[in-house]
């Protein structure tokens, strides 16, 4: 039997990606009285913030850095499929 490790590694990497909920990020920003510029000044790159707000996949550590910049727990901004109203 021949194993294809490249596919295994690719799928493993994809398994550990998270998406952040744009609406939850905006609510956390409002609670923290932070602008996008404030988040960028906290060490989050413009591209990373754009990807997060666009609903792109992020590494869990990146999601954690964004949550820390906002002063919230990462579970408060992760996309769960529930509506936040």
N, C-alpha and C positions, 0 to 999 in steps of 0.2 A: 504494500500500500504506500502511495506517495502522499505526503502531507504538503499542503500549500500554506506555509506559514505567513506569507504576505497578506493573504485574505484574513487570516485569523487575527493578526495584529491590527489590521485596518478596522475590522469589526469591533475589536476590543476597545480601540480608541474611540470609536463612535458611541459605544455603550456608555461612556463616562462623560457625555456632553449634557449640558442643561440649557434651557431657554429661560430668559427672564420675561416677566410680564410688563409690557410698556406702561400700562395703567398703574400697576403697583409701584413701578419706579417713580412715576410722576407724583403719586400720592406721598411716597417716602421723601421725595425732593421737596414737596410743599411743606410737609411736617418739619423737615430740617431747615427750611428756608434757604435752600441751596439752588443755585442756577447751574446750568450745564458747565459753565466756566468754573464754578466752585468745585465740581466733581473732577474736572480736568486738573485743576490746581492741587487736588488731593492725590494725584498720581495716576489717574486713569487716562489712558491715551484717547485722543479724539476718535480714532478708528475703532477702538474697543467699545467706547460708549455708543458709537453709531451702530455697531453690530448688535449690542445689547438692546438698544431701542428699536432695532429693526426685526427683532425676534430670531436672530441667528443663533446657532449653537455656540456655546461658550464652555470653556473648561470650568469645572467646579471651583478651582482656585480663583479664577477670574471673577466668577459670580460673587465669591466671598469678598474679594477686594472692593467690588462695587458696593456691596452691602455695608462693608466697614466704612467706606467713604460716606455713605448715607446715614450711618449710625443705627442700622437696623440689623436684625438677624436675616441671614440669607433666605430662610424659609418664607420670609415676608414678601420677597420679590420674585420668587421662582414661579414660572408658569405652571398652573395646576389644572387648567381647563375650566375652572370655576369662574363665574362672572363676579366682578368686584363692585357691586353697587349697593 
